Each structure stands twice: as structure tokens, then as C-alpha cells.
């Protein structure tokens, strides 16, 4: 599968918000739950901080999908 490309319009986006805006999670609550259950990786490492700041150049993996942040 091709990675999802997400263009950042600010300095960063919080991890749970990124999962919501890219459509991988239906709601912010669902995204927070996925993060807290160690289902999300940032740059290959499991990330459990819901509001982790995601910046340009980072890669987020969840549910078999990859998001490339630009």
C-alpha cells in the first residue's frame, strides 16, 4: 500500500489529531484509545503519548497504514 501523505500547515500536529484528520480513526476518542493501547508507532517506535508532537519528516504507522508527514 502507498503511504498516506500529510502536509503540515503548522509547526506540529498532535498524534491523535493526525490519526483523526487522515481518516484512520473516526474520532479523537478512538485515536486516543488506539495510542494508549500501544497500537501506534512513530518512526518505528511504539508511542503511547496521545498528544505527542508530530513534525515534518516523521512517519506514523497504525492499522497497517503509514502516514508520511511533510
MMTF fields as JSON, N, C-alpha, C and O atoms, coordinates in Angstrom:
{
  "mmtfVersion": "1.0.0",
  "mmtfProducer": "UNKNOWN",
  "numBonds": 279,
  "numAtoms": 280,
  "numGroups": 70,
  "numChains": 1,
  "numModels": 1,
  "chainsPerModel": [1],
  "groupsPerChain": [70],
  "chainIdList": ["A"],
  "bondAtomList": [4, 2, 8, 6, 12, 10, 16, 14, 20, 18, 24, 22, 28, 26, 32, 30, 36, 34, 40, 38, 44, 42, 48, 46, 52, 50, 56, 54, 60, 58, 64, 62, 68, 66, 72, 70, 76, 74, 80, 78, 84, 82, 88, 86, 92, 90, 96, 94, 100, 98, 104, 102, 108, 106, 112, 110, 116, 114, 120, 118, 124, 122, 128, 126, 132, 130, 136, 134, 140, 138, 144, 142, 148, 146, 152, 150, 156, 154, 160, 158, 164, 162, 168, 166, 172, 170, 176, 174, 180, 178, 184, 182, 188, 186, 192, 190, 196, 194, 200, 198, 204, 202, 208, 206, 212, 210, 216, 214, 220, 218, 224, 222, 228, 226, 232, 230, 236, 234, 240, 238, 244, 242, 248, 246, 252, 250, 256, 254, 260, 258, 264, 262, 268, 266, 272, 270, 276, 274],
  "bondOrderList": [1, 1, 1, 1, 1, 1, 1, 1, 1, 1, 1, 1, 1, 1, 1, 1, 1, 1, 1, 1, 1, 1, 1, 1, 1, 1, 1, 1, 1, 1, 1, 1, 1, 1, 1, 1, 1, 1, 1, 1, 1, 1, 1, 1, 1, 1, 1, 1, 1, 1, 1, 1, 1, 1, 1, 1, 1, 1, 1, 1, 1, 1, 1, 1, 1, 1, 1, 1, 1],
  "groupList": [{"groupName": "UNK", "atomNameList": ["N", "CA", "C", "O"], "elementList": ["N", "C", "C", "O"], "formalChargeList": [0, 0, 0, 0], "bondAtomList": [1, 0, 2, 1, 3, 2], "bondOrderList": [1, 1, 2], "singleLetterCode": "X", "chemCompType": "L-PEPTIDE LINKING"}],
  "groupTypeList": [0, 0, 0, 0, 0, 0, 0, 0, 0, 0, 0, 0, 0, 0, 0, 0, 0, 0, 0, 0, 0, 0, 0, 0, 0, 0, 0, 0, 0, 0, 0, 0, 0, 0, 0, 0, 0, 0, 0, 0, 0, 0, 0, 0, 0, 0, 0, 0, 0, 0, 0, 0, 0, 0, 0, 0, 0, 0, 0, 0, 0, 0, 0, 0, 0, 0, 0, 0, 0, 0],
  "groupIdList": [1, 2, 3, 4, 5, 6, 7, 8, 9, 10, 11, 12, 13, 14, 15, 16, 17, 18, 19, 20, 21, 22, 23, 24, 25, 26, 27, 28, 29, 30, 31, 32, 33, 34, 35, 36, 37, 38, 39, 40, 41, 42, 43, 44, 45, 46, 47, 48, 49, 50, 51, 52, 53, 54, 55, 56, 57, 58, 59, 60, 61, 62, 63, 64, 65, 66, 67, 68, 69, 70],
  "secStructList": [7, 7, 7, 3, 3, 3, 7, 7, 1, 1, 1, 7, 3, 3, 2, 2, 2, 2, 2, 2, 2, 6, 6, 1, 1, 1, 1, 2, 2, 2, 2, 2, 2, 2, 2, 2, 6, 6, 7, 3, 3, 3, 6, 6, 3, 3, 7, 7, 7, 6, 6, 7, 3, 3, 7, 6, 6, 7, 3, 3, 3, 3, 6, 6, 3, 3, 3, 3, 3, 7],
  "xCoordList": [0.823, 0.0, 0.868, 1.92, 0.42, 1.139, 0.899, -0.195, 1.935, 1.741, 0.814, 0.694, 0.168, -0.683, 0.242, 1.06, 0.116, 0.934, 0.117, -1.005, 0.689, 0.011, 0.918, 2.054, 0.425, 1.209, 0.87, -0.279, 1.889, 1.746, 1.615, 2.375, 0.655, 0.475, 0.914, 0.879, 1.321, 1.819, 3.143, 3.647, 3.706, 4.984, 4.852, 5.775, 3.701, 3.473, 1.979, 1.16, 1.637, 0.252, 0.319, 1.23, -0.655, -0.672, -1.054, -1.873, -0.452, -0.612, -2.071, -2.453, -2.892, -4.282, -5.048, -5.933, -4.7, -5.358, -4.966, -5.79, -3.708, -3.243, -4.012, -4.417, -4.212, -4.959, -6.397, -6.981, -6.955, -8.336, -8.425, -9.261, -7.583, -7.692, -7.322, -7.775, -6.507, -6.169, -7.212, -7.132, -8.202, -9.28, -8.981, -9.784, -7.842, -7.52, -8.328, -8.537, -8.781, -9.664, -10.879, -10.749, -12.064, -13.295, -13.445, -14.095, -12.841, -12.986, -11.697, -10.808, -11.621, -10.467, -10.378, -9.287, -11.534, -11.563, -11.036, -10.296, -11.423, -10.938, -9.417, -8.705, -8.932, -7.497, -6.732, -5.684, -7.257, -6.605, -6.549, -5.548, -7.614, -7.672, -6.609, -5.907, -6.49, -5.507, -4.09, -3.269, -3.805, -2.474, -2.213, -1.14, -3.184, -2.979, -2.828, -2.258, -3.332, -3.208, -1.983, -1.896, -1.044, 0.232, 0.051, 0.827, -0.966, -1.229, -0.597, -0.708, 0.07, 0.611, 2.125, 2.651, 2.823, 4.276, 4.625, 4.01, 5.624, 6.167, 7.644, 8.413, 8.027, 9.405, 9.868, 11.01, 8.965, 9.313, 9.235, 9.448, 8.935, 8.855, 7.413, 6.71, 6.978, 5.629, 5.526, 6.395, 4.451, 4.234, 2.935, 1.885, 3.005, 1.808, 1.355, 0.383, 2.041, 1.625, 0.629, 0.988, -0.62, -1.684, -1.386, -1.679, -0.808, -0.551, 0.898, 1.391, 1.58, 2.951, 2.99, 2.15, 3.966, 4.056, 4.712, 5.866, 3.956, 4.463, 4.888, 4.119, 6.136, 6.691, 7.048, 7.001, 7.405, 7.778, 8.873, 9.803, 8.742, 9.76, 9.495, 10.2, 8.488, 8.202, 7.237, 6.455, 7.323, 6.486, 5.646, 6.166, 4.334, 3.413, 2.771, 2.311, 2.741, 2.14, 0.988, 1.105, -0.126, -1.297, -2.206, -2.484, -2.659, -3.643, -3.219, -4.054, -1.934, -1.453, -1.224, -0.841, -1.459, -1.242, -0.047, 0.288, 0.582, 1.699, 1.377, 0.911, 1.628, 1.433, 2.808, 3.586, 3.113, 4.367, 4.02, 3.222, 4.624, 4.329, 5.344, 6.557, 4.806, 5.666, 5.472, 6.11],
  "yCoordList": [-1.189, 0.0, 1.253, 1.292, 2.259, 3.532, 4.248, 4.187, 4.928, 5.685, 6.875, 7.397, 7.283, 8.481, 9.676, 9.7, 10.657, 11.859, 12.939, 13.248, 13.503, 14.569, 15.792, 15.713, 16.914, 18.148, 18.978, 19.36, 19.243, 20.011, 21.495, 22.025, 22.161, 23.599, 24.415, 25.646, 23.737, 24.396, 23.731, 22.895, 24.099, 23.524, 22.032, 21.263, 21.621, 20.218, 19.942, 20.86, 18.641, 18.225, 17.147, 16.319, 17.165, 16.14, 14.802, 14.745, 13.735, 12.408, 11.997, 11.535, 12.154, 11.703, 12.504, 11.973, 13.791, 14.624, 14.183, 14.205, 13.783, 13.305, 12.055, 11.929, 11.134, 9.904, 10.223, 9.552, 11.242, 11.634, 12.32, 11.944, 13.313, 14.073, 13.254, 13.566, 12.211, 11.365, 10.282, 9.528, 10.198, 9.238, 7.838, 6.927, 7.646, 6.312, 6.006, 4.842, 7.051, 6.893, 7.791, 8.912, 7.286, 8.035, 9.237, 10.22, 9.155, 10.245, 10.436, 9.584, 11.581, 11.833, 10.833, 10.415, 10.451, 9.467, 8.114, 7.455, 7.707, 6.432, 6.503, 5.533, 7.647, 7.833, 7.779, 7.139, 8.453, 8.444, 7.026, 6.629, 6.271, 4.884, 4.036, 3.258, 4.183, 3.42, 3.722, 2.815, 5.001, 5.393, 4.813, 4.263, 4.933, 4.454, 2.941, 2.421, 2.228, 0.771, 0.299, -0.865, 1.216, 0.911, 0.37, -0.477, 0.852, 0.386, 1.277, 0.995, 2.359, 3.339, 3.418, 3.424, 3.48, 3.647, 4.977, 5.38, 5.643, 6.867, 6.6, 6.299, 6.713, 6.42, 5.047, 4.884, 4.061, 2.686, 2.332, 1.175, 3.304, 3.065, 3.222, 4.142, 2.324, 2.442, 3.755, 4.089, 4.491, 5.789, 5.72, 5.386, 6.035, 5.974, 7.353, 7.458, 8.404, 9.77, 10.265, 10.46, 10.466, 10.865, 12.187, 12.35, 13.133, 14.465, 14.635, 15.76, 13.536, 13.585, 14.503, 14.389, 15.409, 16.367, 15.707, 15.281, 15.632, 15.05, 16.191, 17.114, 16.107, 17.174, 16.646, 15.442, 17.575, 17.211, 16.152, 16.201, 15.191, 14.156, 12.91, 11.912, 12.95, 11.781, 10.83, 11.223, 9.562, 8.507, 7.9, 7.521, 7.816, 7.258, 6.014, 6.036, 4.924, 3.677, 3.279, 3.32, 2.894, 2.453, 1.632, 2.03, 0.507, -0.306, -0.721, -0.799, -0.989, -1.402, -0.259, -0.486, 0.967, 2.161, 2.954, 2.919, 3.663, 4.531, 5.954, 6.181, 6.908, 8.328, 8.957, 8.85, 9.616, 10.355, 11.832, 12.385, 12.462, 13.861, 14.757, 14.584, 15.711, 16.607, 18.034, 18.929],
  "zCoordList": [0.0, 0.0, 0.0, 0.637, -0.711, -0.719, 0.603, 1.164, 1.097, 2.341, 2.112, 1.003, 3.194, 3.171, 3.348, 4.268, 2.483, 2.596, 3.305, 2.902, 4.359, 5.107, 5.137, 5.605, 4.643, 4.632, 5.863, 6.084, 6.648, 7.882, 7.553, 6.742, 8.179, 7.955, 9.168, 9.141, 10.216, 11.429, 11.796, 11.046, 12.943, 13.369, 13.647, 13.379, 14.186, 14.521, 14.579, 14.548, 14.664, 14.912, 15.987, 15.993, 16.898, 17.942, 17.315, 16.398, 17.818, 17.236, 17.066, 15.991, 18.102, 17.99, 16.937, 16.266, 16.794, 15.779, 14.369, 13.454, 14.2, 12.899, 12.479, 11.323, 13.417, 13.108, 12.714, 11.863, 13.331, 13.017, 11.652, 10.831, 11.402, 10.15, 8.92, 7.819, 9.083, 7.931, 7.713, 6.743, 8.619, 8.448, 8.957, 8.755, 9.613, 10.133, 11.388, 11.728, 12.078, 13.235, 13.005, 12.513, 13.369, 13.146, 14.065, 13.711, 15.244, 16.212, 16.989, 16.984, 17.659, 18.508, 19.65, 20.038, 20.185, 21.269, 20.827, 21.557, 19.628, 19.079, 18.865, 19.126, 18.394, 18.167, 19.487, 19.575, 20.517, 21.831, 22.39, 22.988, 22.197, 22.671, 21.968, 22.614, 20.659, 19.889, 20.363, 20.501, 20.612, 21.079, 22.467, 22.716, 23.371, 24.741, 24.812, 25.771, 23.804, 23.771, 22.982, 22.593, 22.753, 22.077, 20.663, 20.22, 19.951, 18.589, 17.527, 16.334, 17.956, 17.007, 17.157, 18.27, 16.014, 16.022, 15.357, 14.369, 15.923, 15.348, 15.069, 15.982, 13.812, 13.393, 13.884, 14.313, 13.817, 14.158, 15.628, 15.991, 16.491, 17.933, 18.415, 17.995, 19.295, 19.854, 20.622, 21.426, 20.36, 21.024, 21.816, 21.266, 23.109, 23.954, 24.425, 25.172, 24.004, 24.377, 23.325, 22.164, 23.743, 22.812, 22.124, 20.939, 22.854, 22.309, 21.858, 21.772, 21.571, 21.067, 19.841, 18.948, 19.802, 18.699, 17.487, 17.543, 16.395, 15.154, 14.24, 13.971, 13.766, 12.924, 11.534, 11.278, 10.643, 9.275, 9.283, 10.088, 8.364, 8.222, 9.047, 8.899, 9.916, 10.74, 10.039, 9.173, 10.447, 9.877, 10.999, 12.049, 10.755, 11.747, 11.147, 10.005, 11.921, 11.458, 12.375, 13.6, 11.757, 12.526, 11.619, 10.488, 12.106, 11.392, 9.999, 9.098, 9.805, 8.502, 7.522, 6.374, 7.976, 7.131, 7.634, 8.818, 6.723, 7.079, 6.644, 5.528, 7.532, 7.218, 7.158, 8.106, 6.045, 5.905, 6.084, 5.328, 7.086, 7.382, 6.65, 6.77, 5.896, 5.104, 5.516, 4.961]
}
